């Protein structure tokens, strides 16, 4: 089960900080919870306030429960030290299927 997650942050500086510092930490913490990271992108131009990630959840998991468990974990809390979570305005989630090629 793959998901595209689009994080909209308050401005491009917050997005850049989130992308460069905190997502780098998620690369090692998310897999501990069975969530694989396929790609992470920082938006450009008119989307510079966005961070986009494609993640894969285990087939038999309940993603919302797994997300909750992760976000309550010490790993997540450590990843986010120094970042004001109110900088994240919204998170859009889109389920995606296999790609064409």
SULVEN-V38608 format. One record per pair of residues at least 4 apart in sequence whose ideal C-beta (glycine too) atoms are under 7 Angstrom apart, sorted by the first residue. I is the first residue (numbers start at 1). J is the second residue. D is the distance in whole Angstrom. If there is no record, write none. Layout:
# SULVEN-V38608
I_J_D / I_J_D
This chain:
# SULVEN-V38608
1_56_7 / 1_57_5 / 1_59_7 / 1_63_7 / 1_95_7 / 2_38_7 / 2_54_6 / 2_56_5 / 2_96_5 / 3_55_6 / 3_57_7 / 3_93_6 / 3_94_7 / 3_95_6 / 3_96_7 / 4_52_7 / 4_54_5 / 4_94_4 / 4_96_5 / 5_53_5 / 5_55_7 / 5_91_6 / 5_93_6 / 6_50_6 / 6_52_5 / 6_92_4 / 7_18_7 / 7_50_6 / 7_51_4 / 7_88_6 / 7_91_5 / 8_49_6 / 8_50_6 / 8_89_5 / 8_90_5 / 9_14_4 / 9_15_4 / 9_18_6 / 9_49_5 / 9_51_7 / 9_87_5 / 9_88_6 / 9_89_6 / 10_14_5 / 10_87_5 / 10_89_6 / 11_49_6 / 12_16_6 / 12_48_4 / 12_49_5 / 13_17_6 / 14_18_6 / 14_87_4 / 15_19_6 / 15_42_6 / 15_43_7 / 15_48_6 / 15_49_5 / 15_50_6 / 15_51_5 / 16_20_6 / 16_42_7 / 17_21_6 / 17_83_7 / 18_22_5 / 18_23_6 / 18_51_6 / 18_83_7 / 19_23_5 / 19_42_4 / 19_51_5 / 20_24_7 / 22_26_7 / 22_79_6 / 22_80_6 / 22_83_5 / 23_27_7 / 23_40_5 / 23_51_7 / 25_29_6 / 25_79_4 / 26_30_5 / 26_79_6 / 27_37_6 / 29_75_4 / 29_76_7 / 29_79_5 / 30_35_4 / 30_37_6 / 30_70_7 / 31_35_7 / 31_36_6 / 32_75_6 / 33_66_6 / 33_69_6 / 33_70_5 / 34_58_5 / 34_61_6 / 34_66_7 / 35_55_5 / 35_57_6 / 35_66_7 / 35_70_7 / 36_55_6 / 36_56_4 / 37_53_7 / 37_55_6 / 38_54_4 / 38_55_6 / 38_56_6 / 39_53_7 / 39_54_5 / 40_51_7 / 40_53_5 / 41_52_5 / 42_51_6 / 43_47_3 / 43_48_5 / 43_49_7 / 43_50_4 / 43_51_7 / 43_52_7 / 44_48_6 / 57_61_5 / 57_63_5 / 57_66_6 / 61_66_5 / 62_66_7 / 63_67_6 / 64_68_6 / 65_69_6 / 66_70_6 / 67_71_6 / 68_72_6 / 69_73_7 / 70_76_6 / 71_76_5 / 73_77_7 / 74_78_6 / 75_79_6 / 76_80_6 / 80_85_7 / 83_87_7
